[in-house]
Amino acid sequence: MKNKYDSMRKEYNLWKSLKNGETGLGWNESTKQLNCSDEWWKRKIQENPKVLAIQNNQPSIQLQEEWDQLFGEM
C-alpha cells in the first residue's frame, strides 16, 4: 500500500510541476488539461522521460481533485 501511495505522490508532484512550473502554458480550463506545443513537451521529456506518460495520458479532472485532497496542502 505504501508503495502505491509513494508512486501516486510522485506522479502528482510531477503533474503539479508541469502545470505550475512555467507561465504562459496552454491550459484548457474546462478540461483541466495542458495544451502545450510539441517543442515544450519534447523539452520536458528530455528533462524527465516520465513526462511522456503524462503527455499521452493527462490526469482526469476527477483524479486531479482526488490527488489534491490526498496530497495537497499537507
Order of alpha helices (4+ residues) and beta strands (2+ residues): alpha-beta-beta-alpha-alpha-alpha
